[in-house]
Amino acid sequence: MWVSSLPDLLRVQEWLESRAPSLEIVDSSVTLRSRKRMGWELDTHGRATGFVTAHGG
């Protein structure tokens, strides 16, 4: 998932655990910079080359 801050991440994890008591989060990681943004096509250098449109189904 994408969150705006580390405190947001902790709130989401706490929310998930409160809604699903059998859920146990055993590991998480943080990526400070994502080379891929949802909806964008990127070239091999990570530059946007176009936008991907969503297809209804």
C-alpha positions as CSV (number, residue, x, y, z in Angstrom):
1,M,0.0,0.0,0.0
2,W,1.0,3.6,-0.4
3,V,0.9,6.0,2.6
4,S,2.1,9.5,3.1
5,S,4.2,9.0,6.2
6,L,5.5,6.4,8.7
7,P,2.8,7.4,11.3
8,D,0.2,6.7,8.6
9,L,1.7,3.3,8.0
10,L,1.5,2.4,11.7
11,R,-2.1,3.6,11.8
12,V,-3.0,1.4,8.9
13,Q,-1.3,-1.6,10.4
14,E,-3.1,-1.0,13.7
15,W,-6.4,-0.6,11.9
16,L,-5.9,-3.9,10.0
17,E,-5.0,-5.8,13.1
18,S,-8.0,-4.4,15.0
19,R,-10.3,-5.5,12.1
20,A,-8.8,-8.9,11.7
21,P,-7.6,-10.2,15.1
22,S,-6.1,-13.4,13.5
23,L,-4.0,-11.2,11.2
24,E,-0.3,-11.0,12.3
25,I,1.9,-8.6,10.4
26,V,5.3,-10.3,10.6
27,D,7.3,-8.0,8.3
28,S,7.0,-4.7,6.6
29,S,9.4,-2.5,4.5
30,V,9.5,1.1,3.5
31,T,10.5,2.3,0.1
32,L,11.4,6.0,0.1
33,R,11.3,6.4,-3.7
34,S,9.1,4.5,-6.0
35,R,10.3,4.3,-9.6
36,K,6.8,3.3,-10.8
37,R,3.7,5.4,-10.4
38,M,0.3,3.8,-10.9
39,G,-1.1,4.7,-14.3
40,W,2.1,5.8,-16.0
41,E,4.2,3.9,-18.6
42,L,7.9,4.4,-17.9
43,D,11.0,3.9,-20.1
44,T,14.1,2.1,-19.0
45,H,15.4,5.3,-17.3
46,G,12.2,5.7,-15.2
47,R,10.8,8.6,-17.3
48,A,7.1,8.8,-18.0
49,T,6.3,8.1,-21.6
50,G,2.6,7.8,-21.5
51,F,-0.5,7.3,-19.3
52,V,-2.3,4.0,-19.0
53,T,-6.1,4.3,-19.1
54,A,-8.2,2.0,-16.9
55,H,-10.5,-0.5,-18.7
56,G,-13.9,-1.1,-17.2
57,G,-15.1,-4.7,-16.9
